[in-house]
Amino acid sequence: MSRPTAEQVAQRAFDLGLVDERQLQEIWGDFGSHHVTVDEFLQLLVRREMVTNYQVDRLVKGERTGFFFGDYKVLYLVGSGSFARVYRAVHRQTGQVVAVKVLRKRYSENPIQYRQFVREGLLGRSLRHENIVPIYEVVSDAQAHFLVMEFVEGRNLRNFIKIRKKIESAEAVRLMIDITSGLQYAFERALTHRDLKTSNVLVSSRGVAKLVDFGLAAVDETLADDALIDATNCRTIDYAALERATGVRKDDPRSDIYFLGGIFYHMLSGQPALQETKDRVHRLSRSRFVEVVPLQKLEPAMSHSVSTVVNKAMMLDPDRRYQTPGAMLSDLRVAARRLVEEAQAAREQAVGDSRGANHKDPNAGPQQSVMVVESSPEMQDVFRTGLKRAGYRVLLTSDPERALTRLLQEPTAVSCVVINAQEIGPPALEVFNRFAESTLTEPIPAALLLDEPQHQWREHARTAGHRVVVDMPITMKRLRQVLIQLIPPVEV
């Protein structure tokens, strides 16, 4: 098939409703001619945000469907699962950005499958909780079956762990409190999830965890082993295997609690509790649950208050497990308090050690150390020279994630953190806010430096008396004044 001309692509886009006549006239007017290449035409459409790269790809291929689902225009593909694809989309009248979950074609032609999908949507539409992704619409017609949901800016927990490797205890506990709160809300309405896994937890850009996909993994408890082996959803097999190994009925809420514990285990250790395998026969084996490596063996320094919650949630005997999400939620809140107390005790010990050192060496001088997160080598030299002259010990890094990881491991390593967002951009703001989310790093004084085009980010920064935003440009004298306010000089 020959490649279409710019005019042919323009006509297709107009016929499909992706662009209107005014927009086309504007584009042709900018060129001053219709004699342009299709690539030049499409690049300008994308730059003007009239179409997306996803739409361009389909236009060039001559596709006529998949651009709209009902009143929603598809912007791009977010992800694909066993049953459905999820798209970011926008309402053509209101401009509301949503996620549209569309049942795959091969299941849309199966009445049993698409009715199950619709049931999931109707079930989810009844749930309204801050830790559950809401479903706004359920559409089922001859063209397609799809759900319209909140679009969560962020990433799923599976990718979150993949990037972070593992999550420190205080943050993991906070996320688990979110997840378990959503599950308890559903439990109070006699609903179970049946598909708890890290990819079905979304973590928003503000650090809030939300559950998705209630009920899609439902399976007939009368299925024989060979039928289960052929089942599409692997999590269906995991739930069925657990329930058969423990002798409980389908939809027992304690099955959700076991896999909730598995999510917690994965966050803390960086690896899944159950041995991963593509062998579906092995997935049905009881041995997978018996052979789970104890969390304490992988993380011997883990706080007892945290590991106890994981162990109880993942008890193979369902009667020894938490009986409700609410019971687990109570222990998670206790664990959160204990972590704060343990962190406070560690800080007090560190202060005591520092005072002892000062007492032994009256000529030691100021003990404040400042970590500067700066990606520009030239600016690193400026910070190093200026702050050393002021009597500070200076630690430099160009990577905000590395700075956060270092201080989560050793919160007393520095007296203050300065993050310059000039060249680092949005990750600087994200890490500054994540410092406030951990009980280990929240007490550390911090300053976020924002360049003039970034001043609008101030309203998104999590500030406090010891966590400030400073507008650039800034002199070294002004920066030293900020540091004196955050960390007054040590009296020797």
DRENKOLNU-328354 format. One record per residue (C-alpha): x, y, z; residue in one letter. Coordinates in nm, 3 decimals, m for minus. Example, Ala and Ser with C-alpha at 12.3 -4.5 7.8 and 13.67 -1.06 7.14 Angstrom:
PT      east     north        up   aa
PT     1.230    m0.450     0.780    A
PT     1.367    m0.106     0.714    S
This chain:
PT      east     north        up   aa
PT     0.000     0.000     0.000    M
PT     0.144     0.339    m0.101    S
PT     0.199     0.602     0.165    R
PT    m0.088     0.858     0.177    P
PT    m0.036     1.225     0.091    T
PT    m0.071     1.506     0.342    A
PT    m0.410     1.603     0.194    E
PT    m0.536     1.244     0.219    Q
PT    m0.432     1.220     0.584    V
PT    m0.593     1.558     0.652    A
PT    m0.919     1.438     0.502    Q
PT    m0.909     1.118     0.708    R
PT    m0.848     1.313     1.027    A
PT    m1.139     1.545     0.942    F
PT    m1.375     1.258     0.850    D
PT    m1.295     1.080     1.176    L
PT    m1.357     1.392     1.384    G
PT    m0.999     1.425     1.509    L
PT    m0.965     1.779     1.372    V
PT    m1.218     2.037     1.259    D
PT    m1.221     2.267     0.957    E
PT    m1.083     2.564     1.149    R
PT    m0.784     2.363     1.269    Q
PT    m0.708     2.238     0.917    L
PT    m0.727     2.590     0.777    Q
PT    m0.489     2.704     1.049    E
PT    m0.239     2.429     0.962    I
PT    m0.254     2.491     0.585    W
PT    m0.223     2.863     0.651    G
PT     0.098     2.808     0.847    D
PT     0.245     2.615     0.557    F
PT     0.117     2.858     0.297    G
PT     0.057     2.565     0.066    S
PT    m0.089     2.216     0.046    H
PT     0.228     2.090    m0.121    H
PT     0.402     1.955     0.191    V
PT     0.513     1.607     0.285    T
PT     0.289     1.393     0.503    V
PT     0.560     1.385     0.771    D
PT     0.580     1.766     0.784    E
PT     0.202     1.788     0.806    F
PT     0.174     1.531     1.085    L
PT     0.464     1.676     1.284    Q
PT     0.293     2.015     1.292    L
PT    m0.036     1.856     1.400    L
PT     0.143     1.683     1.688    V
PT     0.335     1.997     1.789    R
PT     0.008     2.192     1.800    R
PT    m0.139     1.909     2.013    E
PT    m0.424     1.860     1.767    M
PT    m0.346     1.489     1.743    V
PT    m0.124     1.245     1.935    T
PT     0.143     1.008     1.806    N
PT    m0.095     0.718     1.874    Y
PT    m0.356     0.876     1.646    Q
PT    m0.094     0.957     1.380    V
PT     0.018     0.595     1.365    D
PT    m0.339     0.476     1.306    R
PT    m0.410     0.751     1.053    L
PT    m0.108     0.660     0.841    V
PT    m0.208     0.293     0.848    K
PT    m0.554     0.384     0.725    G
PT    m0.731     0.262     1.042    E
PT    m1.092     0.376     1.076    R
PT    m1.171     0.256     1.430    T
PT    m1.016     0.284     1.773    G
PT    m1.007     0.665     1.775    F
PT    m1.323     0.709     1.982    F
PT    m1.515     0.506     2.237    F
PT    m1.850     0.670     2.287    G
PT    m1.791     1.035     2.371    D
PT    m1.425     0.979     2.453    Y
PT    m1.136     1.046     2.215    K
PT    m0.841     0.811     2.264    V
PT    m0.508     0.986     2.319    L
PT    m0.276     0.691     2.366    Y
PT    m0.246     0.334     2.495    L
PT    m0.160     0.313     2.865    V
PT    m0.130    m0.064     2.902    G
PT    m0.262    m0.407     2.808    S
PT    m0.384    m0.688     3.029    G
PT    m0.518    m1.036     2.970    S
PT    m0.875    m0.917     2.920    F
PT    m0.856    m0.553     2.823    A
PT    m0.655    m0.257     2.701    R
PT    m0.646     0.072     2.890    V
PT    m0.626     0.407     2.712    Y
PT    m0.587     0.765     2.824    R
PT    m0.878     0.951     2.669    A
PT    m1.057     1.285     2.682    V
PT    m1.427     1.367     2.668    H
PT    m1.489     1.544     2.338    R
PT    m1.722     1.806     2.494    Q
PT    m1.600     1.862     2.850    T
PT    m1.228     1.792     2.803    G
PT    m1.226     1.564     3.109    Q
PT    m0.927     1.328     3.101    V
PT    m1.015     0.968     3.188    V
PT    m0.892     0.611     3.154    A
PT    m1.098     0.394     2.920    V
PT    m1.069     0.019     2.974    K
PT    m1.178    m0.168     2.661    V
PT    m1.248    m0.542     2.654    L
PT    m1.034    m0.721     2.396    R
PT    m1.214    m0.821     2.078    K
PT    m1.175    m1.195     2.131    R
PT    m1.367    m1.168     2.459    Y
PT    m1.621    m0.919     2.326    S
PT    m1.761    m1.193     2.105    E
PT    m1.811    m1.427     2.402    N
PT    m2.132    m1.345     2.596    P
PT    m2.000    m1.506     2.916    I
PT    m1.680    m1.303     2.906    Q
PT    m1.827    m0.965     2.820    Y
PT    m2.107    m1.004     3.074    R
PT    m1.846    m1.076     3.338    Q
PT    m1.660    m0.763     3.228    F
PT    m1.979    m0.556     3.254    V
PT    m2.047    m0.702     3.600    R
PT    m1.703    m0.586     3.710    E
PT    m1.785    m0.239     3.587    G
PT    m2.120    m0.222     3.762    L
PT    m1.964    m0.355     4.080    L
PT    m1.684    m0.100     4.065    G
PT    m1.924     0.183     3.987    R
PT    m2.083     0.133     4.328    S
PT    m1.753     0.194     4.510    L
PT    m1.655     0.546     4.609    R
PT    m1.345     0.562     4.827    H
PT    m1.025     0.767     4.804    E
PT    m0.818     0.447     4.777    N
PT    m1.026     0.284     4.503    I
PT    m1.015     0.409     4.143    V
PT    m1.374     0.512     4.064    P
PT    m1.563     0.390     3.758    I
PT    m1.780     0.662     3.605    Y
PT    m1.953     0.480     3.317    E
PT    m2.013     0.125     3.196    V
PT    m2.084     0.093     2.824    V
PT    m2.183    m0.228     2.650    S
PT    m2.309    m0.223     2.294    D
PT    m2.257    m0.386     1.956    A
PT    m1.941    m0.182     1.889    Q
PT    m1.748    m0.233     2.212    A
PT    m1.762    m0.302     2.584    H
PT    m1.569    m0.050     2.795    F
PT    m1.541     0.116     3.135    L
PT    m1.469     0.484     3.191    V
PT    m1.255     0.541     3.500    M
PT    m1.051     0.807     3.677    E
PT    m0.713     0.856     3.512    F
PT    m0.450     0.838     3.787    V
PT    m0.136     1.038     3.716    E
PT     0.144     0.813     3.838    G
PT     0.239     0.449     3.788    R
PT     0.134     0.107     3.906    N
PT     0.302    m0.044     4.211    L
PT     0.477    m0.312     4.007    R
PT     0.666    m0.047     3.809    N
PT     0.712     0.159     4.124    F
PT     0.898    m0.133     4.286    I
PT     1.091    m0.206     3.966    K
PT     1.228     0.149     3.971    I
PT     1.291     0.170     4.346    R
PT     1.407    m0.195     4.384    K
PT     1.250    m0.204     4.731    K
PT     1.055     0.041     4.945    I
PT     1.169     0.145     5.291    E
PT     0.946     0.041     5.577    S
PT     0.775     0.369     5.664    A
PT     0.671     0.439     5.305    E
PT     0.564     0.077     5.249    A
PT     0.347     0.090     5.562    V
PT     0.186     0.415     5.446    R
PT     0.103     0.265     5.105    L
PT    m0.033    m0.049     5.271    M
PT    m0.258     0.162     5.494    I
PT    m0.403     0.317     5.177    D
PT    m0.453    m0.020     5.005    I
PT    m0.601    m0.189     5.311    T
PT    m0.834     0.105     5.375    S
PT    m0.980     0.061     5.027    G
PT    m1.013    m0.313     5.076    L
PT    m1.186    m0.267     5.413    Q
PT    m1.435    m0.026     5.254    Y
PT    m1.522    m0.294     4.995    A
PT    m1.534    m0.565     5.263    F
PT    m1.794    m0.363     5.455    E
PT    m2.007    m0.385     5.140    R
PT    m1.956    m0.761     5.115    A
PT    m1.722    m0.729     4.816    L
PT    m1.390    m0.906     4.762    T
PT    m1.124    m0.811     4.510    H
PT    m1.009    m1.152     4.377    R
PT    m0.713    m1.007     4.185    D
PT    m0.477    m0.842     4.433    L
PT    m0.132    m0.792     4.284    K
PT     0.115    m0.507     4.246    T
PT    m0.004    m0.418     3.894    S
PT    m0.357    m0.362     4.030    N
PT    m0.240    m0.094     4.271    V
PT    m0.182     0.254     4.129    L
PT     0.043     0.503     4.307    V
PT    m0.049     0.861     4.219    S
PT     0.207     1.136     4.170    S
PT     0.109     1.258     4.518    R
PT     0.196     0.920     4.668    G
PT    m0.160     0.792     4.725    V
PT    m0.221     0.420     4.658    A
PT    m0.546     0.319     4.484    K
PT    m0.693    m0.021     4.401    L
PT    m0.823    m0.109     4.054    V
PT    m0.997    m0.407     3.891    D
PT    m1.239    m0.538     4.152    F
PT    m1.390    m0.873     4.055    G
PT    m1.249    m0.932     3.708    L
PT    m1.063    m1.246     3.815    A
PT    m1.374    m1.427     3.936    A
PT    m1.365    m1.799     3.859    V
PT    m1.610    m2.083     3.894    D
PT    m1.503    m2.273     4.207    E
PT    m1.628    m2.598     4.051    T
PT    m1.366    m2.590     3.773    L
PT    m1.151    m2.900     3.752    A
PT    m0.771    m2.867     3.760    D
PT    m0.735    m2.907     3.383    D
PT    m0.986    m2.624     3.327    A
PT    m0.800    m2.402     3.573    L
PT    m0.472    m2.474     3.398    I
PT    m0.626    m2.339     3.078    D
PT    m0.767    m2.030     3.250    A
PT    m0.654    m1.700     3.103    T
PT    m0.579    m1.506     3.421    N
PT    m0.285    m1.643     3.619    C
PT    m0.406    m1.473     3.935    R
PT    m0.725    m1.678     3.904    T
PT    m0.506    m1.986     3.938    I
PT    m0.320    m1.841     4.239    D
PT    m0.642    m1.766     4.426    Y
PT    m0.789    m2.106     4.339    A
PT    m0.467    m2.282     4.441    A
PT    m0.458    m2.104     4.778    L
PT    m0.823    m2.177     4.851    E
PT    m0.788    m2.544     4.757    R
PT    m0.471    m2.576     4.964    A
PT    m0.642    m2.425     5.269    T
PT    m0.993    m2.565     5.224    G
PT    m1.182    m2.235     5.217    V
PT    m1.467    m2.136     4.990    R
PT    m1.437    m1.908     4.692    K
PT    m1.465    m1.537     4.777    D
PT    m1.339    m1.590     5.132    D
PT    m1.210    m1.239     5.223    P
PT    m0.909    m1.398     5.392    R
PT    m0.777    m1.496     5.048    S
PT    m0.755    m1.127     4.961    D
PT    m0.569    m1.073     5.289    I
PT    m0.309    m1.337     5.199    Y
PT    m0.231    m1.166     4.868    F
PT    m0.240    m0.828     5.041    L
PT     0.039    m0.961     5.261    G
PT     0.217    m1.072     4.944    G
PT     0.209    m0.715     4.811    I
PT     0.356    m0.590     5.141    F
PT     0.627    m0.859     5.128    Y
PT     0.717    m0.758     4.771    H
PT     0.747    m0.389     4.861    M
PT     0.973    m0.455     5.160    L
PT     1.198    m0.721     5.010    S
PT     1.197    m0.622     4.644    G
PT     1.095    m0.969     4.535    Q
PT     0.763    m1.156     4.515    P
PT     0.671    m1.391     4.797    A
PT     0.548    m1.669     4.568    L
PT     0.795    m1.828     4.331    Q
PT     0.719    m1.698     3.983    E
PT     0.664    m1.965     3.719    T
PT     0.490    m1.999     3.383    K
PT     0.414    m2.363     3.462    D
PT     0.042    m2.351     3.543    R
PT     0.048    m2.698     3.697    V
PT     0.310    m2.577     3.945    H
PT     0.093    m2.271     4.014    R
PT    m0.174    m2.504     4.151    L
PT     0.074    m2.675     4.381    S
PT     0.048    m2.625     4.756    R
PT     0.427    m2.624     4.777    S
PT     0.445    m2.268     4.637    R
PT     0.276    m2.141     4.951    F
PT     0.471    m2.363     5.189    V
PT     0.808    m2.262     5.040    E
PT     0.773    m1.884     5.088    V
PT     1.104    m1.755     5.229    V
PT     1.040    m1.577     5.562    P
PT     1.070    m1.200     5.529    L
PT     1.308    m1.185     5.828    Q
PT     1.555    m1.403     5.640    K
PT     1.564    m1.161     5.347    L
PT     1.549    m0.847     5.562    E
PT     1.700    m0.931     5.904    P
PT     1.709    m0.563     6.007    A
PT     1.335    m0.521     5.944    M
PT     1.138    m0.374     6.234    S
PT     0.954    m0.649     6.424    H
PT     0.633    m0.443     6.415    S
PT     0.640    m0.455     6.034    V
PT     0.745    m0.815     5.976    S
PT     0.478    m0.932     6.221    T
PT     0.204    m0.783     6.001    V
PT     0.344    m0.954     5.691    V
PT     0.374    m1.289     5.866    N
PT     0.021    m1.282     6.005    K
PT    m0.135    m1.174     5.675    A
PT     0.041    m1.460     5.494    M
PT    m0.034    m1.740     5.741    M
PT    m0.124    m2.048     5.535    L
PT    m0.380    m2.149     5.797    D
PT    m0.667    m1.906     5.725    P
PT    m0.781    m1.915     6.089    D
PT    m0.445    m1.772     6.200    R
PT    m0.453    m1.505     5.932    R
PT    m0.615    m1.164     5.981    Y
PT    m0.987    m1.228     5.959    Q
PT    m1.075    m0.889     5.811    T
PT    m0.888    m0.608     5.634    P
PT    m0.985    m0.384     5.927    G
PT    m0.790    m0.600     6.171    A
PT    m0.483    m0.578     5.949    M
PT    m0.534    m0.203     5.912    L
PT    m0.521    m0.161     6.291    S
PT    m0.185    m0.338     6.312    D
PT    m0.049    m0.137     6.021    L
PT    m0.129     0.185     6.205    R
PT     0.046     0.049     6.515    V
PT     0.348    m0.039     6.299    A
PT     0.350     0.316     6.158    A
PT     0.361     0.461     6.511    R
PT     0.636     0.220     6.617    R
PT     0.850     0.318     6.318    L
PT     0.817     0.685     6.415    V
PT     0.922     0.601     6.773    E
PT     1.217     0.393     6.653    E
PT     1.330     0.669     6.416    A
PT     1.302     0.927     6.694    Q
PT     1.506     0.709     6.927    A
PT     1.774     0.670     6.658    A
PT     1.788     1.049     6.607    R
PT     1.817     1.113     6.980    E
PT     2.099     0.861     6.999    Q
PT     2.273     1.032     6.709    A
PT     2.235     1.375     6.875    V
PT     2.374     1.232     7.197    G
PT     2.673     1.090     7.015    D
PT     2.729     1.425     6.840    S
PT     2.714     1.617     7.169    R
PT     2.954     1.372     7.322    G
PT     3.194     1.427     7.038    A
PT     3.166     1.805     7.077    N
PT     3.233     1.775     7.450    H
PT     3.547     1.575     7.389    K
PT     3.683     1.819     7.125    D
PT     3.598     2.180     7.205    P
PT     3.790     2.297     6.896    N
PT     3.592     2.082     6.652    A
PT     3.390     2.374     6.508    G
PT     3.037     2.354     6.355    P
PT     2.908     2.006     6.279    Q
PT     2.640     2.093     6.021    Q
PT     2.668     1.918     5.689    S
PT     2.465     2.011     5.381    V
PT     2.374     1.775     5.099    M
PT     2.334     1.965     4.771    V
PT     2.146     1.801     4.485    V
PT     2.269     1.977     4.170    E
PT     2.313     1.837     3.819    S
PT     2.534     2.116     3.677    S
PT     2.909     2.065     3.741    P
PT     2.963     2.444     3.729    E
PT     2.693     2.506     3.991    M
PT     2.829     2.222     4.203    Q
PT     3.158     2.415     4.224    D
PT     2.970     2.731     4.323    V
PT     2.783     2.553     4.603    F
PT     3.093     2.367     4.722    R
PT     3.307     2.680     4.743    T
PT     3.045     2.911     4.892    G
PT     2.917     2.671     5.158    L
PT     3.264     2.555     5.263    K
PT     3.364     2.917     5.320    R
PT     3.060     2.950     5.546    A
PT     3.186     2.656     5.755    G
PT     2.959     2.377     5.627    Y
PT     3.062     2.029     5.530    R
PT     2.929     1.979     5.176    V
PT     2.807     1.657     5.013    L
PT     2.721     1.678     4.643    L
PT     2.511     1.455     4.416    T
PT     2.349     1.510     4.078    S
PT     2.077     1.246     4.130    D
PT     1.780     1.330     4.358    P
PT     1.680     0.962     4.381    E
PT     2.028     0.873     4.504    R
PT     2.007     1.147     4.767    A
PT     1.675     1.012     4.893    L
PT     1.801     0.654     4.901    T
PT     2.112     0.758     5.096    R
PT     1.913     0.943     5.361    L
PT     1.652     0.670     5.396    L
PT     1.940     0.440     5.485    Q
PT     2.121     0.697     5.702    E
PT     1.885     0.980     5.807    P
PT     2.148     1.142     6.033    T
PT     2.411     1.168     5.759    A
PT     2.340     1.537     5.694    V
PT     2.191     1.835     5.875    S
PT     2.007     1.978     5.574    C
PT     1.932     1.909     5.207    V
PT     1.932     2.169     4.928    V
PT     1.775     2.061     4.596    I
PT     1.822     2.287     4.294    N
PT     1.545     2.222     4.039    A
PT     1.693     2.453     3.771    Q
PT     1.827     2.176     3.548    E
PT     1.691     1.868     3.725    I
PT     1.330     1.970     3.660    G
PT     1.018     1.788     3.793    P
PT     1.214     1.502     3.962    P
PT     1.353     1.763     4.202    A
PT     1.002     1.860     4.316    L
PT     0.896     1.493     4.334    E
PT     1.189     1.393     4.557    V
PT     1.149     1.705     4.775    F
PT     0.789     1.595     4.841    N
PT     0.890     1.233     4.899    R
PT     1.128     1.348     5.172    F
PT     0.816     1.463     5.357    A
PT     0.641     1.126     5.315    E
PT     0.890     0.914     5.511    S
PT     0.913     0.926     5.889    T
PT     1.290     0.886     5.848    L
PT     1.350     1.182     5.618    T
PT     1.061     1.416     5.706    E
PT     1.247     1.572     6.006    P
PT     1.549     1.666     5.789    I
PT     1.545     2.039     5.703    P
PT     1.525     2.091     5.328    A
PT     1.524     2.374     5.076    A
PT     1.395     2.349     4.718    L
PT     1.538     2.608     4.479    L
PT     1.305     2.694     4.189    L
PT     1.411     2.883     3.877    D
PT     1.188     3.164     3.748    E
PT     0.989     2.943     3.502    P
PT     0.939     2.694     3.787    Q
PT     0.799     2.937     4.047    H
PT     0.447     2.804     3.979    Q
PT     0.556     2.468     4.126    W
PT     0.565     2.631     4.470    R
PT     0.197     2.551     4.525    E
PT     0.265     2.179     4.469    H
PT     0.557     2.160     4.715    A
PT     0.498     2.005     5.058    R
PT     0.641     2.276     5.283    T
PT     0.665     2.322     5.659    A
PT     0.866     2.534     5.901    G
PT     1.177     2.330     5.830    H
PT     1.095     2.261     5.462    R
PT     1.104     2.571     5.245    V
PT     1.090     2.676     4.881    V
PT     1.332     2.949     4.768    V
PT     1.295     3.131     4.438    D
PT     1.595     3.166     4.209    M
PT     1.804     3.357     4.128    P
PT     1.964     3.360     4.473    I
PT     2.293     3.491     4.609    T
PT     2.521     3.278     4.827    M
PT     2.466     3.526     5.109    K
PT     2.089     3.474     5.087    R
PT     2.135     3.094     5.076    L
PT     2.347     3.106     5.392    R
PT     2.070     3.306     5.562    Q
PT     1.820     3.037     5.464    V
PT     2.049     2.766     5.606    L
PT     2.097     2.954     5.932    I
PT     1.717     2.963     5.972    Q
PT     1.686     2.591     5.896    L
PT     1.989     2.473     6.096    I
PT     2.112     2.732     6.347    P
PT     2.489     2.719     6.412    P
PT     2.608     2.466     6.669    V
PT     2.730     2.629     6.987    E
PT     3.074     2.496     7.077    V
